[in-house]
Amino acid sequence: MKRNALVASLLAWFLLSDPPAAYANNPPAPDGMLSIILLFPVVIVGFIFAGARLNDKEKKWLPVRMIVLGISALLTAAGTALAIIPLLILLWYGVRRGAQAMARGQGLKRFAIGCGVILFTLFAVANYLASTNNWPSESQYAAPGAEGVRNIVAAEMGFRSEGKLDANKNGVPEYGSLQQLYQAGLIEAGSLSATGRSDYRFTVVLTGDPARDEKEFFVYATPVHYGSSRRTLSLLDAFRPHSARTTFAADESGVIRRADLGGSRDVTRQETLNWEKLIY
């Protein structure tokens, strides 16, 4: 009987190992669905290796239970509110089997195996939930850099046109530092901070010579965390810092340029003249 139960359980798992392709381009991500699929062999094998056995009542209801679990796993492929109750059923299944492995198993190994089953169940559910988020692409992670540079350029134009600063008192206003743009209310405080809503670090470069600062300024944005934003495990993506590869720069001409410098570093006005122009 135990062998039949094992065969039925593994058969159900193999049937679920090829879920509908409909979810491939929609939440949950493939790794989220895979974690749900792997829940079945982990629970089944763990239960057996712990030396635990199903009682007569559980054996009687095993076919019904497997049908319910199979349907629940298939419904999680929807990735919407439809999957909440099925997900709770799968969570209950994994945690309960882990607890039963500890209670009915043999030797000290039952505790380690039971805890392992419960921990994997919690991981599988958490990874599934994380995978239902629509994570931005690499270009979307880079968008705040271009947007921030554009906002600073507009703020500089407004700062100068309103005559906010005339250090040499010659009647010709200068462009301002990033701090002065904040103080003038032309940029929302904290909006460009690396610890705020942006994944970029912004720098405004002025010469310190009023006569020259009346004519030019230079701004650039470098990624706080340089690197590829390709996905790994959804649960890890939920906690790891966002990364980008593109550096943006602009000057008083208003033209925004971009380049992948292979890292995050300071740049000069001159080197950016050969960068690719950003066209909107």
C-alpha positions as CSV (number, residue, x, y, z in Angstrom):
1,M,0.0,0.0,0.0
2,K,2.8,2.3,0.9
3,R,4.4,1.6,-2.5
4,N,1.1,2.4,-4.3
5,A,0.9,5.7,-2.4
6,L,4.4,6.6,-3.4
7,V,3.7,5.7,-7.1
8,A,0.5,7.8,-7.1
9,S,2.3,10.7,-5.5
10,L,5.2,10.7,-7.9
11,L,2.9,10.3,-10.9
12,A,1.0,13.4,-9.8
13,W,4.3,15.3,-9.5
14,F,5.4,14.3,-13.0
15,L,2.0,15.3,-14.4
16,L,2.5,18.7,-12.8
17,S,6.1,19.1,-14.0
18,D,4.8,20.4,-17.3
19,P,2.3,23.1,-16.3
20,P,0.4,25.1,-18.9
21,A,2.6,27.3,-21.1
22,A,0.2,30.2,-20.4
23,Y,2.2,31.3,-17.4
24,A,5.5,31.5,-19.3
25,N,5.1,35.1,-20.2
26,N,3.1,36.1,-17.2
27,P,3.5,36.0,-13.4
28,P,4.5,33.8,-11.7
29,A,8.0,33.6,-13.2
30,P,9.2,30.1,-14.2
31,D,11.4,29.8,-11.1
32,G,8.4,30.6,-8.9
33,M,6.3,27.8,-10.5
34,L,9.3,25.5,-10.3
35,S,9.6,25.9,-6.6
36,I,5.9,24.9,-6.3
37,I,6.5,21.8,-8.5
38,L,9.6,20.7,-6.5
39,L,7.5,20.9,-3.3
40,F,5.9,17.6,-4.1
41,P,9.1,15.4,-4.4
42,V,10.7,17.1,-1.5
43,V,7.8,16.4,0.8
44,I,7.2,12.8,-0.5
45,V,10.9,11.8,-0.3
46,G,11.4,13.6,3.0
47,F,8.4,11.8,4.5
48,I,9.7,8.4,3.4
49,F,13.3,8.9,4.4
50,A,12.2,10.1,7.9
51,G,10.6,6.6,8.3
52,A,7.1,8.0,8.6
53,R,4.0,6.2,7.4
54,L,0.5,7.2,6.4
55,N,-2.3,5.8,8.6
56,D,-5.2,3.8,7.2
57,K,-7.5,6.9,7.0
58,E,-4.9,8.9,5.1
59,K,-4.3,6.0,2.7
60,K,-8.0,5.8,2.0
61,W,-8.2,9.5,1.1
62,L,-4.9,9.7,-0.7
63,P,-6.4,9.7,-4.3
64,V,-8.7,12.6,-3.4
65,R,-5.9,14.4,-1.6
66,M,-3.7,14.1,-4.7
67,I,-6.4,15.4,-7.0
68,V,-6.9,18.4,-4.7
69,L,-3.2,19.1,-4.5
70,G,-2.8,18.7,-8.2
71,I,-5.6,21.2,-9.0
72,S,-4.1,23.6,-6.4
73,A,-0.7,23.4,-8.0
74,L,-2.2,24.0,-11.5
75,L,-4.2,27.0,-10.2
76,T,-1.1,28.7,-8.8
77,A,0.0,29.0,-12.5
78,A,-2.6,31.8,-12.8
79,G,-0.5,34.1,-10.7
80,T,-3.5,36.1,-9.5
81,A,-5.8,36.2,-6.6
82,L,-7.1,32.9,-7.9
83,A,-4.0,31.3,-6.6
84,I,-4.2,32.5,-2.9
85,I,-6.4,29.6,-1.6
86,P,-4.6,26.9,-3.6
87,L,-1.3,28.3,-2.3
88,L,-2.5,28.1,1.3
89,I,-3.5,24.5,0.7
90,L,0.0,23.7,-0.6
91,L,1.5,25.5,2.4
92,W,-0.7,23.5,4.8
93,Y,0.3,20.3,3.0
94,G,4.1,20.8,3.2
95,V,4.1,22.1,6.8
96,R,1.8,19.3,7.9
97,R,3.8,16.6,6.2
98,G,7.0,18.0,7.8
99,A,5.4,17.9,11.2
100,Q,4.2,14.4,10.7
101,A,7.7,13.3,9.6
102,M,9.0,14.5,12.9
103,A,6.2,12.9,14.9
104,R,6.0,9.6,13.1
105,G,9.5,9.1,11.8
106,Q,12.3,7.0,13.3
107,G,15.5,8.1,15.0
108,L,17.0,11.6,15.3
109,K,17.0,12.0,11.5
110,R,13.3,12.6,11.6
111,F,13.7,16.0,13.2
112,A,16.3,17.2,10.7
113,I,14.3,15.9,7.7
114,G,11.0,17.2,9.1
115,C,12.5,20.7,9.6
116,G,14.0,20.5,6.1
117,V,10.6,19.8,4.6
118,I,9.0,22.7,6.5
119,L,11.7,25.1,5.6
120,F,11.6,24.2,1.9
121,T,7.8,24.6,1.9
122,L,8.2,28.1,3.4
123,F,10.9,28.9,0.8
124,A,8.8,27.5,-2.1
125,V,5.7,29.6,-1.1
126,A,7.8,32.7,-0.5
127,N,9.7,32.4,-3.8
128,Y,6.4,31.9,-5.6
129,L,4.9,35.0,-4.1
130,A,8.1,37.0,-5.0
131,S,7.9,35.7,-8.6
132,T,4.4,37.1,-9.1
133,N,5.9,40.6,-9.1
134,N,6.6,42.2,-12.5
135,W,10.3,42.9,-12.0
136,P,11.6,45.8,-14.2
137,S,13.9,45.1,-17.1
138,E,17.4,46.5,-17.2
139,S,16.3,49.5,-19.3
140,Q,13.6,50.3,-16.7
141,Y,16.3,50.2,-13.9
142,A,18.3,52.7,-16.0
143,A,15.4,55.0,-16.6
144,P,15.7,56.9,-13.3
145,G,19.2,57.9,-14.3
146,A,18.1,59.5,-17.6
147,E,15.0,61.1,-15.9
148,G,17.1,62.5,-13.1
149,V,19.6,64.1,-15.5
150,R,16.8,65.6,-17.5
151,N,15.2,67.1,-14.4
152,I,18.5,68.6,-13.3
153,V,19.0,70.2,-16.7
154,A,15.5,71.7,-16.5
155,A,16.2,72.9,-13.0
156,E,19.5,74.5,-14.0
157,M,17.8,76.3,-16.9
158,G,15.1,77.6,-14.4
159,F,17.7,78.5,-11.8
160,R,19.6,80.7,-14.3
161,S,16.6,82.2,-16.0
162,E,15.2,83.3,-12.6
163,G,18.5,84.9,-11.6
164,K,18.9,82.9,-8.4
165,L,22.7,83.5,-8.2
166,D,25.0,86.3,-9.4
167,A,28.2,85.9,-7.5
168,N,30.2,88.5,-9.4
169,K,27.4,91.0,-9.5
170,N,27.7,91.6,-13.2
171,G,24.0,91.2,-13.9
172,V,24.5,87.8,-15.5
173,P,23.3,84.9,-13.3
174,E,25.1,81.6,-13.0
175,Y,24.1,78.0,-12.9
176,G,23.7,76.4,-9.5
177,S,25.1,73.5,-7.6
178,L,22.9,70.5,-6.8
179,Q,22.4,71.8,-3.3
180,Q,21.4,75.2,-4.5
181,L,18.9,73.6,-6.9
182,Y,17.4,71.8,-3.8
183,Q,17.3,75.0,-1.8
184,A,15.6,76.9,-4.6
185,G,12.8,74.2,-4.7
186,L,13.6,73.3,-8.3
187,I,14.3,69.7,-7.4
188,E,12.3,67.7,-4.8
189,A,14.4,67.1,-1.7
190,G,15.7,63.6,-1.6
191,S,14.3,62.6,-5.0
192,L,17.8,62.1,-6.4
193,S,19.4,60.6,-3.3
194,A,21.0,57.2,-3.7
195,T,19.1,56.3,-0.5
196,G,15.9,57.7,-1.8
197,R,13.8,56.7,-4.8
198,S,16.7,56.6,-7.3
199,D,19.2,53.8,-8.0
200,Y,21.6,56.4,-9.4
201,R,24.1,58.9,-7.9
202,F,23.9,62.4,-9.4
203,T,26.8,64.9,-9.7
204,V,26.7,68.5,-10.9
205,V,30.1,70.0,-11.9
206,L,30.7,73.7,-11.8
207,T,34.1,75.4,-12.2
208,G,33.8,77.8,-9.3
209,D,34.6,80.7,-11.7
210,P,31.4,82.9,-11.9
211,A,32.4,84.1,-15.4
212,R,32.5,80.5,-16.6
213,D,29.6,79.2,-14.6
214,E,27.4,81.9,-16.3
215,K,27.8,79.9,-19.5
216,E,28.1,76.2,-18.6
217,F,27.4,73.4,-16.2
218,F,27.9,69.6,-16.4
219,V,25.8,66.8,-14.8
220,Y,26.2,63.1,-14.8
221,A,24.5,60.1,-13.2
222,T,26.3,56.8,-12.3
223,P,24.7,53.6,-11.1
224,V,24.9,53.1,-7.4
225,H,25.2,49.4,-8.1
226,Y,26.8,48.6,-11.4
227,G,26.0,45.3,-13.0
228,S,23.4,43.2,-14.9
229,S,19.9,43.1,-13.7
230,R,19.2,39.6,-15.0
231,R,17.0,37.6,-12.8
232,T,18.1,34.8,-10.5
233,L,15.8,33.5,-7.8
234,S,12.8,35.7,-7.4
235,L,13.1,35.7,-3.6
236,L,16.7,37.0,-3.9
237,D,15.6,39.6,-6.5
238,A,13.2,41.0,-3.9
239,F,16.0,41.9,-1.5
240,R,19.1,42.5,-3.6
241,P,19.9,46.1,-4.7
242,H,18.8,47.2,-8.2
243,S,21.7,47.4,-10.6
244,A,22.2,49.1,-13.9
245,R,25.0,49.5,-16.5
246,T,24.4,52.8,-18.1
247,T,26.0,56.2,-17.1
248,F,24.2,59.4,-18.3
249,A,25.5,62.9,-18.7
250,A,24.4,66.3,-20.0
251,D,25.4,69.9,-20.2
252,E,23.9,73.3,-20.8
253,S,23.0,72.2,-24.4
254,G,20.4,69.9,-22.9
255,V,21.6,67.0,-24.9
256,I,21.7,63.8,-22.8
257,R,24.3,61.2,-23.6
258,R,24.8,57.7,-22.4
259,A,27.5,55.0,-22.2
260,D,28.4,51.7,-20.5
261,L,31.7,52.4,-18.8
262,G,32.2,48.9,-17.5
263,G,31.7,50.2,-13.9
264,S,30.6,53.1,-11.9
265,R,33.1,56.0,-11.8
266,D,33.4,59.8,-12.1
267,V,33.4,61.1,-15.7
268,T,34.6,64.3,-17.4
269,R,32.7,66.7,-19.7
270,Q,35.2,66.1,-22.5
271,E,34.9,62.3,-22.6
272,T,31.1,62.4,-22.8
273,L,31.1,64.3,-26.1
274,N,31.7,61.0,-27.9
275,W,28.9,59.1,-26.1
276,E,25.7,58.0,-27.8
277,K,23.0,60.7,-27.7
278,L,19.8,59.7,-26.0
279,I,16.9,60.2,-28.3
280,Y,13.3,60.4,-26.9
